């Protein structure tokens, strides 16, 4: 699954411009995420990293730090 964000200027009077740009945690969205995660885990060589892949909100500094940590984990696995 590939997801792309298209940010719009926030306008509370326009429902199409009133879309959050981060994962919205609902029961349905969490069930769907778990389904995709279980499917990805079957392959063993897929790494989920980032806001969309992990279905979490990250500030960019935390996101970059997290990506570097994932890289180190992958590097260790490949040794």
Secondary structure as UniProt FT lines:
FT   TURN            12..13
FT   HELIX           15..17
FT   HELIX           27..41
FT   TURN            42..43
FT   HELIX           51..54
FT   HELIX           60..78
//
